[in-house]
Amino acid sequence: MTPQKDREQATVAPDSRPDAEQPRWRQDFPIDWPHDHYVARRDFTKFLVLTSFAFAVGQVWIVIENLLRSRRGDTPLRLVARVDEVPVGGAFTFTYPEPHDQCVLVRLGENDFVAFSRQCTHLSCSVVPQLEKHRLYCPCHEGAFDASTGNPVAGPPRRPLARIKLEFRQAAIYASGVELRTTN
């Protein structure tokens, strides 16, 4: 009775011919197909530890950046628009505090202005002013926010939009900070 080879230990050539019929170069450099994709537990554990370490370093980096940003002081004062540039019942888009942070300024009345982040609190889609319906609309999932308060009124968003603090100086509107709100 001939002993059977363990299937995991068997070396099989790609053309499936017996070892004696293989070319000389294949006998010198055999391809071990069953072991080609085998990963040892130590290699797998090493990979997991290094990946976890990289994620932990990334999280610590984010925390440090946020701490440094909060210690630098208040957000900068930046000109948004002149009062006469925004019609009553109109909207004006701008960026604040960083160039990639889209915001919208809404003029509700003669002297009544509000500003909000355009980033939907559901999945960060950009909201669009629909002031004829008195709302800021998120087209991604049919979400809507009240144009005067930024509170969600329809769709999946549950948190209000971030409010941009405004200051008025000599007929000009300035953004002076961001108020993140978690409840209505």
N, C-alpha and C positions, 0 to 999 in steps of 0.2 A: 504494500500500500504506500503510495507516494504522498508525502505531506503536502497539504494545500498551502499555497502562499497566502499570507494575510493580504487582503485586498488593499488596505491602506499602505502597505509596505511595497506593493508591486510597482515596478517601473514599466510603463507602457509607452512604446514609441508612437509618434503621431500616425505613422502609416500602418500600425498594428502587425507588422511582420515580426517573426521571432528574432531574438537577439543575434543568432548566428547569421542571419541574412541581412543584417543592418550594415550600412557602409561603415568604413573605418572611422570616419570623423564622428559619427553618432556613437560609436562604441567608446571613443575617447571623451566625448562630451555628452553623456546621456541626459535626457530630459526627464525629470521625475515629475510627471503630470500630477499624480495624487498629492505630492508634497509642494507643488508649485504655489498653491494658494493657502497653504497651512500657515497659521500664525500661532506662535507659541504664547502661552499664558503670560510669560514675563514681558514679551513684546507688546501684547495687548494691554497689560497693566501699565507699562511705561507710557504707551500712547494715551491712556485715560488720565494718568497723573499729569502729564505735560499739557494736555488739553484743558484739564480742570485748572491747572495753574495759570494758563493763559487767560481763561475766563475770569479767574479771581483777580489777576493783575488788571484786567480791563475794567472790572467793577470798581476796584480801588482807585483807578485813574479817573473814572467818572465822578466819584465822591470827592476826590481832591480838587478837580476842576470846578465843581459846584461850590465847594467851600471857598476856594480862591475868588470865584466870581461874586459870591455874596459878601466877602470881606472888602472887595474893591470899592464898595459903596453903592450908592444909588445908581440906577440906570441913567444914561445921559439924557439931557434935555435936547430935543430935536424938533425943528420946525416941521410941521405937518402941512399946513396950508394957510392961506390968508382967509379971513372970514368971508369975504366977498367971492372967493373962488368956489364955494360950495353953496348951491342953491337950496332954499328951504324945501325939504322933502327929497333931497339928493344925497348922494354918497360920493366919497372920495377915497381911493385906495392908496396906501403908503406902506413903507416897511419900517418896523421898529421892534426891538432895539437893534437887531442885526439886519443886514441886507436881505437875508433869506426869510425873515419873519414877516409874513404878509398880514396887513391890518386893514380895517375899513373904518372910515370916519362917516358918521351919519348925522345929518342936520335935521332934527325933528321939528324944530320951531325956529322963530327969529333968533333967539339967544339960547337955544337948547341943542347941544352937541353931545354925542356919545361916540366912543370908539371901542372896537373889539378886535381881537385876533380873528383872522379868517380861517384858522385851523379848527375844523369840527372836532368836538370832544369825543366823538364816537370812534372814527378811524382816521382822523387827521386829513380828511379831504378838505378842499378849499370851499368855503361858503360863498354864496353869491347874493348880493343885495337884491331883494324883491320888495322895494319900499311901497309899491302900490298895494301890496298885501300886508305891509307893515311887518316884514320878516326878513331874516337872513336864511337863505335856503341852501341846504347841502344836497347836491344832486346824486351823490353816491348811493345813499340809502333812504332818500326821501325824508331827510331830517330837516327840521326848521327851528329857528330861534327867534324870540321876540326882538324886534329891531331896537326897542328902547331899553330893554333890560339885559338882553343876551341870554335869557333863560330858555331852555328847550320847551317847545310847544307841540312838536310832532316828531314822529319817527323814533329811531333807536337812541339818539343822544340822551343821556341822563344828567349830565353836568352842564352848567352854563359856560358860555364862551369866556375866555380871559378878557378882562376889561383893561383898556389902556387909559391911564390917568392923563387928563388934559389940563393944560394951563393956558390962560389967555393973556397976551401982552400986546398992546398997541395994534389991535385988529388982526392979530396973528394967533394961530392955534399951535401949541407946542405939546408934544408927547413927553411926559415926565416920569413914567413908570408903568409897570405891568402888575395888575392885581389878579392873581390866580384864585379862582373861586371853586370850591368843591360842592357847594350846595346852592340852591336857588335863593 
